[in-house]
Structures are given as structure tokens and as C-alpha cells.
């Protein structure tokens, strides 16, 4: 299998300058828990800020992370052998000395490929990082205070399709078909607070708030596949790496979240209002200032190609990503002195991921932490996106020695790759946290 396209996506991820943000892969056990909070899971601090009160035992005033967490996930469109087909387009565009009959036949074949790829083909990768020693939770007379340092990287590659024609003079194929690459690096420092606001006859109301300082570095590129295929000096990964910084735009903003929890006995119901101030970040421009670039250079060719798709209304020259305000409800029932849990979470509204996919998640989860430290804690979840791709998945995780966490998520919808059926989405996370 040729791997030029997947290498290009990995190069884009490596070129980035490095929540509960839409589209980001959960860190640590959050891959399984989703937005449902469990006090045993220190990473619950990324969810409803009011739940921060539960990550500390009654006899404890401080809890910290250890080695942090690393998560990796992907999602792809419903196109069998997407990467192979994209590489096949590159191979066809690379050919020369084509006869008329051969060129017309190859143009027709390539047109069918790029049309299919343009409709449903995409690959999105997500990387999540939790800084060592975080999250941190500590309690005093004013409430429970939390601190977290996280980073998320998202890269999305898709195809902007255009007609492929045969150039009889140069005996080769011509097209504006391009790879459209969007990437975002988001690093955030968040500080939260939670406190019991009211209690009477077993009824408890808890309030919470969180402020997030977010640094966003967003970039997008249009790479003309004909130019990339025939460049003798660099491959498509080199082209992306060379142009990434030019197209990147960096800014810092603040996000504000509010949360509330109502509890009676072992039952909890929560409401979170995320990004109530709707912070925004801008992408670097594409298809702008092409005349100032070196005539005939690949940079100018890519710029003019981007301008063509802008004029066609397929993409925007200047784009802003808004962290739309989003309301999420959650509920759970604890049993066995808090070791066991069944719960759910549901986004009442949808939101865009950093690279533009729509998400509105629903999750069901169950978990149990065995009392013996030598036996693992177990959890499982079901997740469904109500918008956008509408993909669903199942997840499972284990916590060893009350510290080491391993979680995996596998999509229920499949795509065929090299004759094998693979899930359209999957994620894996490894973490190390202090025990409850």
C-alpha cells in the first residue's frame, strides 16, 4: 500500500507548534467515560466543573496527576481504501508521454476517483496530551480548586475535486484537484472551582466554574495534486512542512464554563454551560496575495488553486473557528460506596470541531473499581454522534493498581482497507494518575 497521503497527514501533525473541546480525543479514562464524571477518575476535572468536588476523598485535601496522559484517535470518511485511492490519483497525475487514447481513458478513470474522494473522503487525526503532575485538585474552606494543563492537536485531510482533462500537447493529465489540509494546535491552562451551595434533608446543590486560557495555532493549506505529483525536489509531505508556518495564525483567548450538580443520596444530575463567551480563533488565509509570489512557483500555483476554490464557493479565504456555547446534561448513579457507577451525558446543542466537523455527543457508561488494588478497575461505554458523521462507537478501559489507565474506543461503522474491514473511528489512551 502506498502511504504518501498518510505520511502527509502525519507531517502536518508533526509540523504543528505544540479541553473539553469539540472533536478532541478524551484523555485518560475520558475516552470511555465521555462527559460522564466519576470521582475515581481524576480526568473528570475536564468535564462539568462542579464535579471537581468529587475527585477528592472526604479525608483528603490534595490530589495530583502523575505522568499525565497521551491519547491518539482517528476518524475517516465512508470511502473504501481512501488513502490508496488518493495515492492512485497522484500516480496518474505523475505519468507523462501518454497517447491520446491512453490519456483520455486515464483522465476518465481519474475523474471517477477524484469525484468519489471529493464527496466522502477525509481522514481526521486527533492527539491529546495531559501535562505531567496535572490535573491538580485541592480543597480548603472556600471550596475545591482545580488546575490543568492540556494540549490537543487535530489534523483533517480531504480532497477538493475538479475536472481532470488530457493535455494533448504535453501528453499528460491536467487538473486543479487538490488536497485540503486543516490543522489546529490548542494548548490550554484551566483553573476551576467547585463548592457545595445548598444542602437540606439529603438534597445537595453544587456549583462550579472554570476559566481556560487557550492558545490556538490554526493553519490550512491547499496543495495542488498535479504540482505535488510532478515536483522533482519534494514530495507532498515536504511541501506541507515547508508551507505550514506561512499559513499558520496564532492567537490566545479565554473560555468560560459554568456547571451545576444536584445530588440526592447516590443519584446525581448535572448541567454544564461551556464556552459561554464563545471565544474564537482565526485560520491563516489561503488564496490571497498570489500575484506577489514568484511566478510559476509551486507556492503561487497552490495560491491560485486556492483562489479558484474560493471563487467557486468551496472554501473560505479567511476563516474563523468559534467555540460555540454548548449545553450538556449528565446523570449518574453510584453504588458500592462510590466504586461503581452507571451514567450518561448528552450535548443539548452541536458544535464544530477545530477543523470543521459537526459533533453532538451522547454517551452511556458503566464502571466498577474493585476494592483489591491488585485487581483492575473496569469500565465500558457507548458513544454516538447525533450530527455530522453520525458515527457510533463502544469503548472499554482498565485501571491497574488504582493508577495506570488504559482505554480504547472502536467505531461500530466500518470501511474497507486492503480487503479488510476497519472501524471508521478509533482511539487509544494511556495515563497515570494518583489513586482515589
Secondary structure, DSSP 8 states (H G I E B T S, - for coil): ---HHHHHHHHHHHHS-----TT----TTHHHHTT---TT-GGGGGS-GGGGGGSS-TT-SEEEEEEEEEEEEEEE-S-TTHHHHHHHHHHHHH--S--HHHHHHHHHHHHHHHHHHHHH-EEEEEEEEE-TT-SEEEEETTEEEEEEEEEEEEEEEEEE---EEEETTTTEEEE--EEEEEEEEEEEEEEEEEEEEEEETTEEEEEEEEEEEEEEEEEEEEEEHHHHHH-SS--HHHHHHHHHHHHEEEEEEEEEEEEEEEEETTEEEEEEEE-TT--EEE----S-SGGGS-TT-HHHHHHHHHHHHHHTTSS-SS-EEE---EEEEEEEEEETTTTEEEEEEEESS-EE-TTS-EE-EEEEEEEE--SSTTS-EEEEEEEEESSTT--EEEEEEEEETTTEEEEEEEESSEEEETTEEEESEEEEEEEEE---
